[in-house]
Amino acid sequence: MIKEPKSKFIKVRCKCKNEQIIFEKCSTKVDCLVCGKPLAVPQGGKAKIEARVLEVLS
């Protein structure tokens, strides 16, 4: 039996309308590629998402 991964990729939208796919459990700060604002900040486990979550990808 193969275990399902506990973390996923998520599609988020920044305030500048840019959409990016990021990892739910990031270990470093993830910034928007267009405007540079933070999208996710690591907190030991799952990251604090600071953008609008559009979709959870599996």
PDB file of N, CA, C and O in Angstrom:
ATOM      1  N   MET A   1       0.828  -1.165   0.000  1.00  0.00           N
ATOM      2  CA  MET A   1       0.000   0.000   0.000  1.00  0.00           C
ATOM      3  C   MET A   1       0.888   1.249   0.000  1.00  0.00           C
ATOM      4  O   MET A   1       1.811   1.363   0.807  1.00  0.00           O
ATOM      5  N   ILE A   2       0.603   2.171  -0.901  1.00  0.00           N
ATOM      6  CA  ILE A   2       1.365   3.408  -1.031  1.00  0.00           C
ATOM      7  C   ILE A   2       0.658   4.514  -0.266  1.00  0.00           C
ATOM      8  O   ILE A   2      -0.550   4.708  -0.405  1.00  0.00           O
ATOM      9  N   LYS A   3       1.428   5.242   0.550  1.00  0.00           N
ATOM     10  CA  LYS A   3       0.845   6.323   1.340  1.00  0.00           C
ATOM     11  C   LYS A   3       0.645   7.576   0.487  1.00  0.00           C
ATOM     12  O   LYS A   3       1.447   7.881  -0.396  1.00  0.00           O
ATOM     13  N   GLU A   4      -0.430   8.285   0.770  1.00  0.00           N
ATOM     14  CA  GLU A   4      -0.687   9.568   0.130  1.00  0.00           C
ATOM     15  C   GLU A   4       0.206  10.625   0.772  1.00  0.00           C
ATOM     16  O   GLU A   4       0.436  10.579   1.980  1.00  0.00           O
ATOM     17  N   PRO A   5       0.714  11.574  -0.011  1.00  0.00           N
ATOM     18  CA  PRO A   5       1.488  12.651   0.598  1.00  0.00           C
ATOM     19  C   PRO A   5       0.600  13.524   1.477  1.00  0.00           C
ATOM     20  O   PRO A   5      -0.577  13.723   1.173  1.00  0.00           O
ATOM     21  N   LYS A   6       1.166  14.049   2.573  1.00  0.00           N
ATOM     22  CA  LYS A   6       0.391  14.857   3.505  1.00  0.00           C
ATOM     23  C   LYS A   6       0.343  16.328   3.110  1.00  0.00           C
ATOM     24  O   LYS A   6      -0.474  17.081   3.639  1.00  0.00           O
ATOM     25  N   SER A   7       1.192  16.740   2.202  1.00  0.00           N
ATOM     26  CA  SER A   7       1.204  18.133   1.771  1.00  0.00           C
ATOM     27  C   SER A   7       0.916  18.218   0.272  1.00  0.00           C
ATOM     28  O   SER A   7       1.072  17.245  -0.467  1.00  0.00           O
ATOM     29  N   LYS A   8       0.499  19.388  -0.146  1.00  0.00           N
ATOM     30  CA  LYS A   8       0.063  19.565  -1.534  1.00  0.00           C
ATOM     31  C   LYS A   8       0.603  20.875  -2.090  1.00  0.00           C
ATOM     32  O   LYS A   8       1.145  21.707  -1.363  1.00  0.00           O
ATOM     33  N   PHE A   9       0.442  21.030  -3.380  1.00  0.00           N
ATOM     34  CA  PHE A   9       0.725  22.288  -4.036  1.00  0.00           C
ATOM     35  C   PHE A   9      -0.570  23.081  -4.088  1.00  0.00           C
ATOM     36  O   PHE A   9      -1.655  22.511  -4.205  1.00  0.00           O
ATOM     37  N   ILE A  10      -0.447  24.402  -4.000  1.00  0.00           N
ATOM     38  CA  ILE A  10      -1.639  25.235  -4.067  1.00  0.00           C
ATOM     39  C   ILE A  10      -1.416  26.362  -5.077  1.00  0.00           C
ATOM     40  O   ILE A  10      -0.301  26.857  -5.240  1.00  0.00           O
ATOM     41  N   LYS A  11      -2.486  26.749  -5.740  1.00  0.00           N
ATOM     42  CA  LYS A  11      -2.444  27.870  -6.675  1.00  0.00           C
ATOM     43  C   LYS A  11      -2.974  29.088  -5.930  1.00  0.00           C
ATOM     44  O   LYS A  11      -4.088  29.062  -5.406  1.00  0.00           O
ATOM     45  N   VAL A  12      -2.178  30.158  -5.882  1.00  0.00           N
ATOM     46  CA  VAL A  12      -2.557  31.371  -5.167  1.00  0.00           C
ATOM     47  C   VAL A  12      -2.527  32.568  -6.116  1.00  0.00           C
ATOM     48  O   VAL A  12      -1.864  32.552  -7.153  1.00  0.00           O
ATOM     49  N   ARG A  13      -3.269  33.609  -5.724  1.00  0.00           N
ATOM     50  CA  ARG A  13      -3.284  34.846  -6.512  1.00  0.00           C
ATOM     51  C   ARG A  13      -2.837  35.993  -5.611  1.00  0.00           C
ATOM     52  O   ARG A  13      -3.375  36.195  -4.523  1.00  0.00           O
ATOM     53  N   CYS A  14      -1.860  36.724  -6.079  1.00  0.00           N
ATOM     54  CA  CYS A  14      -1.346  37.883  -5.370  1.00  0.00           C
ATOM     55  C   CYS A  14      -2.305  39.063  -5.572  1.00  0.00           C
ATOM     56  O   CYS A  14      -3.208  39.002  -6.407  1.00  0.00           O
ATOM     57  N   LYS A  15      -2.101  40.132  -4.804  1.00  0.00           N
ATOM     58  CA  LYS A  15      -2.928  41.338  -4.964  1.00  0.00           C
ATOM     59  C   LYS A  15      -2.714  42.000  -6.312  1.00  0.00           C
ATOM     60  O   LYS A  15      -3.574  42.749  -6.777  1.00  0.00           O
ATOM     61  N   CYS A  16      -1.576  41.734  -6.951  1.00  0.00           N
ATOM     62  CA  CYS A  16      -1.291  42.302  -8.280  1.00  0.00           C
ATOM     63  C   CYS A  16      -1.883  41.444  -9.402  1.00  0.00           C
ATOM     64  O   CYS A  16      -1.604  41.681 -10.577  1.00  0.00           O
ATOM     65  N   LYS A  17      -2.698  40.448  -9.042  1.00  0.00           N
ATOM     66  CA  LYS A  17      -3.409  39.545  -9.963  1.00  0.00           C
ATOM     67  C   LYS A  17      -2.524  38.459 -10.577  1.00  0.00           C
ATOM     68  O   LYS A  17      -2.982  37.714 -11.443  1.00  0.00           O
ATOM     69  N   ASN A  18      -1.271  38.356 -10.146  1.00  0.00           N
ATOM     70  CA  ASN A  18      -0.399  37.287 -10.617  1.00  0.00           C
ATOM     71  C   ASN A  18      -0.776  35.983  -9.927  1.00  0.00           C
ATOM     72  O   ASN A  18      -1.012  35.966  -8.719  1.00  0.00           O
ATOM     73  N   GLU A  19      -0.835  34.884 -10.689  1.00  0.00           N
ATOM     74  CA  GLU A  19      -1.128  33.562 -10.135  1.00  0.00           C
ATOM     75  C   GLU A  19       0.140  32.725 -10.137  1.00  0.00           C
ATOM     76  O   GLU A  19       0.868  32.684 -11.129  1.00  0.00           O
ATOM     77  N   GLN A  20       0.402  32.049  -9.003  1.00  0.00           N
ATOM     78  CA  GLN A  20       1.568  31.183  -8.867  1.00  0.00           C
ATOM     79  C   GLN A  20       1.173  29.898  -8.178  1.00  0.00           C
ATOM     80  O   GLN A  20       0.211  29.859  -7.410  1.00  0.00           O
ATOM     81  N   ILE A  21       1.919  28.849  -8.457  1.00  0.00           N
ATOM     82  CA  ILE A  21       1.744  27.571  -7.762  1.00  0.00           C
ATOM     83  C   ILE A  21       2.892  27.452  -6.769  1.00  0.00           C
ATOM     84  O   ILE A  21       4.063  27.543  -7.135  1.00  0.00           O
ATOM     85  N   ILE A  22       2.527  27.244  -5.486  1.00  0.00           N
ATOM     86  CA  ILE A  22       3.528  27.155  -4.431  1.00  0.00           C
ATOM     87  C   ILE A  22       3.286  25.885  -3.621  1.00  0.00           C
ATOM     88  O   ILE A  22       2.216  25.281  -3.692  1.00  0.00           O
ATOM     89  N   PHE A  23       4.297  25.492  -2.851  1.00  0.00           N
ATOM     90  CA  PHE A  23       4.207  24.311  -2.001  1.00  0.00           C
ATOM     91  C   PHE A  23       3.597  24.697  -0.665  1.00  0.00           C
ATOM     92  O   PHE A  23       3.940  25.732  -0.094  1.00  0.00           O
ATOM     93  N   GLU A  24       2.696  23.868  -0.171  1.00  0.00           N
ATOM     94  CA  GLU A  24       1.973  24.146   1.060  1.00  0.00           C
ATOM     95  C   GLU A  24       2.887  24.201   2.290  1.00  0.00           C
ATOM     96  O   GLU A  24       2.611  24.940   3.235  1.00  0.00           O
ATOM     97  N   LYS A  25       3.967  23.427   2.278  1.00  0.00           N
ATOM     98  CA  LYS A  25       4.901  23.383   3.409  1.00  0.00           C
ATOM     99  C   LYS A  25       6.259  23.933   2.980  1.00  0.00           C
ATOM    100  O   LYS A  25       7.254  23.208   2.976  1.00  0.00           O
ATOM    101  N   CYS A  26       6.298  25.206   2.622  1.00  0.00           N
ATOM    102  CA  CYS A  26       7.552  25.794   2.160  1.00  0.00           C
ATOM    103  C   CYS A  26       8.505  26.003   3.341  1.00  0.00           C
ATOM    104  O   CYS A  26       8.065  26.260   4.462  1.00  0.00           O
ATOM    105  N   SER A  27       9.787  25.893   3.088  1.00  0.00           N
ATOM    106  CA  SER A  27      10.789  26.068   4.143  1.00  0.00           C
ATOM    107  C   SER A  27      11.457  27.436   4.065  1.00  0.00           C
ATOM    108  O   SER A  27      12.200  27.812   4.971  1.00  0.00           O
ATOM    109  N   THR A  28      11.201  28.186   2.992  1.00  0.00           N
ATOM    110  CA  THR A  28      11.699  29.554   2.857  1.00  0.00           C
ATOM    111  C   THR A  28      10.547  30.445   2.429  1.00  0.00           C
ATOM    112  O   THR A  28       9.529  29.960   1.936  1.00  0.00           O
ATOM    113  N   LYS A  29      10.705  31.740   2.615  1.00  0.00           N
ATOM    114  CA  LYS A  29       9.666  32.691   2.237  1.00  0.00           C
ATOM    115  C   LYS A  29       9.486  32.683   0.725  1.00  0.00           C
ATOM    116  O   LYS A  29      10.468  32.695  -0.018  1.00  0.00           O
ATOM    117  N   VAL A  30       8.232  32.663   0.265  1.00  0.00           N
ATOM    118  CA  VAL A  30       7.924  32.669  -1.165  1.00  0.00           C
ATOM    119  C   VAL A  30       7.344  34.033  -1.518  1.00  0.00           C
ATOM    120  O   VAL A  30       6.329  34.451  -0.959  1.00  0.00           O
ATOM    121  N   ASP A  31       7.997  34.722  -2.449  1.00  0.00           N
ATOM    122  CA  ASP A  31       7.553  36.043  -2.886  1.00  0.00           C
ATOM    123  C   ASP A  31       6.915  35.971  -4.260  1.00  0.00           C
ATOM    124  O   ASP A  31       7.187  35.057  -5.039  1.00  0.00           O
ATOM    125  N   CYS A  32       6.056  36.954  -4.553  1.00  0.00           N
ATOM    126  CA  CYS A  32       5.442  37.066  -5.871  1.00  0.00           C
ATOM    127  C   CYS A  32       6.531  37.369  -6.898  1.00  0.00           C
ATOM    128  O   CYS A  32       7.422  38.180  -6.643  1.00  0.00           O
ATOM    129  N   LEU A  33       6.459  36.726  -8.039  1.00  0.00           N
ATOM    130  CA  LEU A  33       7.471  36.933  -9.071  1.00  0.00           C
ATOM    131  C   LEU A  33       7.306  38.263  -9.787  1.00  0.00           C
ATOM    132  O   LEU A  33       8.241  38.729 -10.438  1.00  0.00           O
ATOM    133  N   VAL A  34       6.131  38.886  -9.682  1.00  0.00           N
ATOM    134  CA  VAL A  34       5.867  40.145 -10.375  1.00  0.00           C
ATOM    135  C   VAL A  34       6.150  41.349  -9.473  1.00  0.00           C
ATOM    136  O   VAL A  34       6.948  42.216  -9.829  1.00  0.00           O
ATOM    137  N   CYS A  35       5.492  41.404  -8.292  1.00  0.00           N
ATOM    138  CA  CYS A  35       5.606  42.597  -7.445  1.00  0.00           C
ATOM    139  C   CYS A  35       6.525  42.406  -6.245  1.00  0.00           C
ATOM    140  O   CYS A  35       6.933  43.393  -5.634  1.00  0.00           O
ATOM    141  N   GLY A  36       6.867  41.164  -5.887  1.00  0.00           N
ATOM    142  CA  GLY A  36       7.798  40.910  -4.797  1.00  0.00           C
ATOM    143  C   GLY A  36       7.181  40.813  -3.413  1.00  0.00           C
ATOM    144  O   GLY A  36       7.906  40.643  -2.433  1.00  0.00           O
ATOM    145  N   LYS A  37       5.850  40.917  -3.304  1.00  0.00           N
ATOM    146  CA  LYS A  37       5.204  40.799  -1.990  1.00  0.00           C
ATOM    147  C   LYS A  37       5.207  39.341  -1.550  1.00  0.00           C
ATOM    148  O   LYS A  37       5.157  38.446  -2.394  1.00  0.00           O
ATOM    149  N   PRO A  38       5.266  39.084  -0.236  1.00  0.00           N
ATOM    150  CA  PRO A  38       5.297  37.699   0.243  1.00  0.00           C
ATOM    151  C   PRO A  38       3.965  36.977   0.008  1.00  0.00           C
ATOM    152  O   PRO A  38       2.895  37.530   0.263  1.00  0.00           O
ATOM    153  N   LEU A  39       4.045  35.734  -0.482  1.00  0.00           N
ATOM    154  CA  LEU A  39       2.871  34.894  -0.693  1.00  0.00           C
ATOM    155  C   LEU A  39       2.737  33.862   0.412  1.00  0.00           C
ATOM    156  O   LEU A  39       1.623  33.524   0.814  1.00  0.00           O
ATOM    157  N   ALA A  40       3.865  33.356   0.911  1.00  0.00           N
ATOM    158  CA  ALA A  40       3.853  32.348   1.965  1.00  0.00           C
ATOM    159  C   ALA A  40       5.080  32.534   2.861  1.00  0.00           C
ATOM    160  O   ALA A  40       6.184  32.801   2.388  1.00  0.00           O
ATOM    161  N   VAL A  41       4.851  32.385   4.168  1.00  0.00           N
ATOM    162  CA  VAL A  41       5.921  32.518   5.152  1.00  0.00           C
ATOM    163  C   VAL A  41       5.978  31.219   5.944  1.00  0.00           C
ATOM    164  O   VAL A  41       4.952  30.789   6.471  1.00  0.00           O
ATOM    165  N   PRO A  42       7.157  30.571   6.049  1.00  0.00           N
ATOM    166  CA  PRO A  42       7.244  29.301   6.778  1.00  0.00           C
ATOM    167  C   PRO A  42       6.986  29.478   8.266  1.00  0.00           C
ATOM    168  O   PRO A  42       7.335  30.500   8.857  1.00  0.00           O
ATOM    169  N   GLN A  43       6.355  28.444   8.868  1.00  0.00           N
ATOM    170  CA  GLN A  43       6.068  28.487  10.303  1.00  0.00           C
ATOM    171  C   GLN A  43       6.336  27.137  10.955  1.00  0.00           C
ATOM    172  O   GLN A  43       5.648  26.769  11.907  1.00  0.00           O
ATOM    173  N   GLY A  44       7.298  26.410  10.474  1.00  0.00           N
ATOM    174  CA  GLY A  44       7.652  25.126  11.066  1.00  0.00           C
ATOM    175  C   GLY A  44       6.944  23.953  10.418  1.00  0.00           C
ATOM    176  O   GLY A  44       7.583  22.936  10.150  1.00  0.00           O
ATOM    177  N   GLY A  45       5.679  24.053  10.162  1.00  0.00           N
ATOM    178  CA  GLY A  45       4.898  23.009   9.483  1.00  0.00           C
ATOM    179  C   GLY A  45       4.357  23.587   8.191  1.00  0.00           C
ATOM    180  O   GLY A  45       5.108  23.886   7.263  1.00  0.00           O
ATOM    181  N   LYS A  46       3.047  23.740   8.147  1.00  0.00           N
ATOM    182  CA  LYS A  46       2.451  24.385   6.990  1.00  0.00           C
ATOM    183  C   LYS A  46       2.736  25.876   7.034  1.00  0.00           C
ATOM    184  O   LYS A  46       2.800  26.482   8.104  1.00  0.00           O
ATOM    185  N   ALA A  47       2.904  26.450   5.863  1.00  0.00           N
ATOM    186  CA  ALA A  47       3.239  27.865   5.773  1.00  0.00           C
ATOM    187  C   ALA A  47       2.005  28.738   5.996  1.00  0.00           C
ATOM    188  O   ALA A  47       0.872  28.310   5.778  1.00  0.00           O
ATOM    189  N   LYS A  48       2.253  29.960   6.431  1.00  0.00           N
ATOM    190  CA  LYS A  48       1.173  30.943   6.542  1.00  0.00           C
ATOM    191  C   LYS A  48       1.000  31.553   5.157  1.00  0.00           C
ATOM    192  O   LYS A  48       1.904  32.216   4.649  1.00  0.00           O
ATOM    193  N   ILE A  49      -0.161  31.328   4.548  1.00  0.00           N
ATOM    194  CA  ILE A  49      -0.432  31.809   3.201  1.00  0.00           C
ATOM    195  C   ILE A  49      -0.960  33.234   3.305  1.00  0.00           C
ATOM    196  O   ILE A  49      -1.953  33.487   3.987  1.00  0.00           O
ATOM    197  N   GLU A  50      -0.292  34.161   2.627  1.00  0.00           N
ATOM    198  CA  GLU A  50      -0.675  35.564   2.681  1.00  0.00           C
ATOM    199  C   GLU A  50      -1.271  36.040   1.369  1.00  0.00           C
ATOM    200  O   GLU A  50      -1.270  37.238   1.086  1.00  0.00           O
ATOM    201  N   ALA A  51      -1.776  35.127   0.571  1.00  0.00           N
ATOM    202  CA  ALA A  51      -2.412  35.447  -0.697  1.00  0.00           C
ATOM    203  C   ALA A  51      -3.726  34.675  -0.780  1.00  0.00           C
ATOM    204  O   ALA A  51      -4.014  33.831   0.069  1.00  0.00           O
ATOM    205  N   ARG A  52      -4.501  34.967  -1.788  1.00  0.00           N
ATOM    206  CA  ARG A  52      -5.777  34.290  -1.970  1.00  0.00           C
ATOM    207  C   ARG A  52      -5.550  32.900  -2.581  1.00  0.00           C
ATOM    208  O   ARG A  52      -4.917  32.775  -3.630  1.00  0.00           O
ATOM    209  N   VAL A  53      -6.067  31.867  -1.924  1.00  0.00           N
ATOM    210  CA  VAL A  53      -5.925  30.505  -2.423  1.00  0.00           C
ATOM    211  C   VAL A  53      -7.017  30.261  -3.468  1.00  0.00           C
ATOM    212  O   VAL A  53      -8.208  30.396  -3.186  1.00  0.00           O
ATOM    213  N   LEU A  54      -6.588  29.899  -4.676  1.00  0.00           N
ATOM    214  CA  LEU A  54      -7.537  29.648  -5.763  1.00  0.00           C
ATOM    215  C   LEU A  54      -7.898  28.180  -5.882  1.00  0.00           C
ATOM    216  O   LEU A  54      -9.051  27.830  -6.136  1.00  0.00           O
ATOM    217  N   GLU A  55      -6.890  27.312  -5.693  1.00  0.00           N
ATOM    218  CA  GLU A  55      -7.108  25.873  -5.929  1.00  0.00           C
ATOM    219  C   GLU A  55      -6.066  25.077  -5.180  1.00  0.00           C
ATOM    220  O   GLU A  55      -4.917  25.499  -5.054  1.00  0.00           O
ATOM    221  N   VAL A  56      -6.476  23.916  -4.681  1.00  0.00           N
ATOM    222  CA  VAL A  56      -5.556  22.971  -4.043  1.00  0.00           C
ATOM    223  C   VAL A  56      -5.304  21.852  -5.038  1.00  0.00           C
ATOM    224  O   VAL A  56      -6.232  21.155  -5.449  1.00  0.00           O
ATOM    225  N   LEU A  57      -4.055  21.683  -5.421  1.00  0.00           N
ATOM    226  CA  LEU A  57      -3.686  20.680  -6.425  1.00  0.00           C
ATOM    227  C   LEU A  57      -3.201  19.417  -5.727  1.00  0.00           C
ATOM    228  O   LEU A  57      -2.582  19.487  -4.665  1.00  0.00           O
ATOM    229  N   SER A  58      -3.478  18.280  -6.317  1.00  0.00           N
ATOM    230  CA  SER A  58      -3.028  17.034  -5.688  1.00  0.00           C
ATOM    231  C   SER A  58      -1.912  16.377  -6.456  1.00  0.00           C
ATOM    232  O   SER A  58      -1.425  15.320  -6.054  1.00  0.00           O
TER     233      SER A  58
END
